[in-house]
Amino acid sequence: MQGTVGKVAIAEPAQVITDTNEHFIAENAQWVYTVSFDSRELFQEHAENFTLNTDLYEDYLEAAS
């Protein structure tokens, strides 16, 4: 999904990232965003038309230019 354009639908309060917390690196609390993606953006133009929503930590996102 890297490089795929989505739309932030919901911004949730900051949460501890389990990846770093479970390895005793740091709690590293970050905002969590529900991001909506068009299926055709993800799976090419011939895909069935639907919207995929997924929750992503801020580190997993980059600003659209």
C-alpha positions, -999 to +999 in steps of 0.1 A: +000+000+000+030+023+001+025+053-021-013+048-022-035+078-016-062+076+011-084+100+030-083+104+067-118+097+080-113+098+118-084+109+140-083+089+172-065+098+204-028+088+208-021+052+217+010+033+226+026+015+197+028-022+207+057-029+183+081-008+204+065-012+238+066-051+237+103-050+230+109-026+259+122+001+235+097+029+244+060+035+247+061+058+217+024+070+219+011+082+185-021+094+170-041+067+152-060+075+120-088+057+103-079+060+066-103+052+037-089+038+005-108+033-028-104-003-039-094+008-074-065+028-059-053-004-042-062-031-066-062-015-101-090-002-121-107-036-128-114-042-091-148-043-076-157-008-064-156-005-025-140+015+002-115-001+026-110+015+060-080+007+081-065+021+114-029+033+110-004+048+134+010+082+125+044+067+117+029+046+090+016+076+071+031+104+050+016+137+040+002+139+005+020+165-016 
